[in-house]
Amino acid sequence: MEERHVIVTYRLYRATIHELSAQLEPHLMSAIRHPTGIPPLVQLLSVLYFLASGSFQTTVAIASGMSQPMFSNVLSRVLSALLKHMRSYIVFPQVEDLPTVKGDFYALGHMLTSLVPLMGHMWPWYPRRSEQVYRNRKSYHSINVQMVCLADQYISHVKFPGSVHDAYILRNSSIPYVMGQLQRHRVWLLGDSGYPNLSWLLTPVRNPWTRAVERYNEAHGRTRSVIERTLGLLKARFRCLHMTGGSLFYSPKKVCQIIVVCCMLHNLALRQQVSFLQEDGPDGRVVAAVEPVDSEDEEAEEEDIDNRNTVIHQYFQ
């Protein structure tokens, strides 16, 4: 394969795939029980192709030279092996990173006080059991996922408790504790109107009444848009998460594993500066089809608006 074809098929550089295979080999060697066992590299390649293409298991199994039941086992095995290294691939900014992170976001949207945008998003999925639990407000099935990202679209946090409101996910995640520890460094998260306004979380003003408030909303929107672009790129890079890939017919646990692994591989691709190549366009150029992001639009109750008013007064007057 040419390097370009490797990227289109597996979303990573050839050298990166070999490094990842070597990292996972101790966890995947147990699958080789006799001379016809599947080598770790082949296991990894088949799963990368499955995630990137959004194809069905049978199609991927045939392309990989194995049976569908065997690929099902391989998928579970590779997902589990990758998740053992999750904390190496999805990392929340540390105190020493804050000056750089804030500088990147200021360059992006002139938001002087921001750390990282945050939002929830619904991932299409059809559950085999308890389908009513995962039916969302738009009457289709989904798992609502909370993500935090940096200005360069690096995903630094992911949480998925099910088909519930964004504010509920936030309260039951580690974010309140982490942000409480970072408050003295004057950093905030940015969220949409589906989140409450808190001492460490800034949301848009619903009905701006002054030019300062309008400037705040404009800077807020420019900065927070990076999370929407991140989700669009993630789902375009890994078509199993894209609506054109259909639904993921797995248990809630496995669907969440797939989402987290895709986030890990997305971050790996960013850090390795892998160009995103999707498919050849009609003029011969490589194009990427990005799915529009369906963000939560149900408004949460306002809570700590004094903090937001202080930020507007200090930075946007």
Secondary structure, 3 states (H helix, E strand, C coil): CCHHHHHHHHCCCHHHHHHHHHHHHHHHHHHCCCCCCCCHHHHHHHHHHHHHHCCCHHHHHHHHCCCHHHHHHHHHHHHHHHHCCHHHHCCCCCHHHHHHHHHHHHHHHCCCCEEEEEEEEEEECCCCCCHHHHECCCCCEEEEEEEEECCCCCEEEEEEEECCCHHHHHHCCCHHHHHHHHHHHCCEEECCCCCCCECCEECCCCCCCCHHHHHHHHHHHHHHHHHHHHHHHHHHHCHHHCHHHCCCCCCHHHHHHHHHHHHHHHHHHHHCCCCCCCEECCCCCEECCCCCCCECCCCCCCCCHHHHHHHHHHHCC
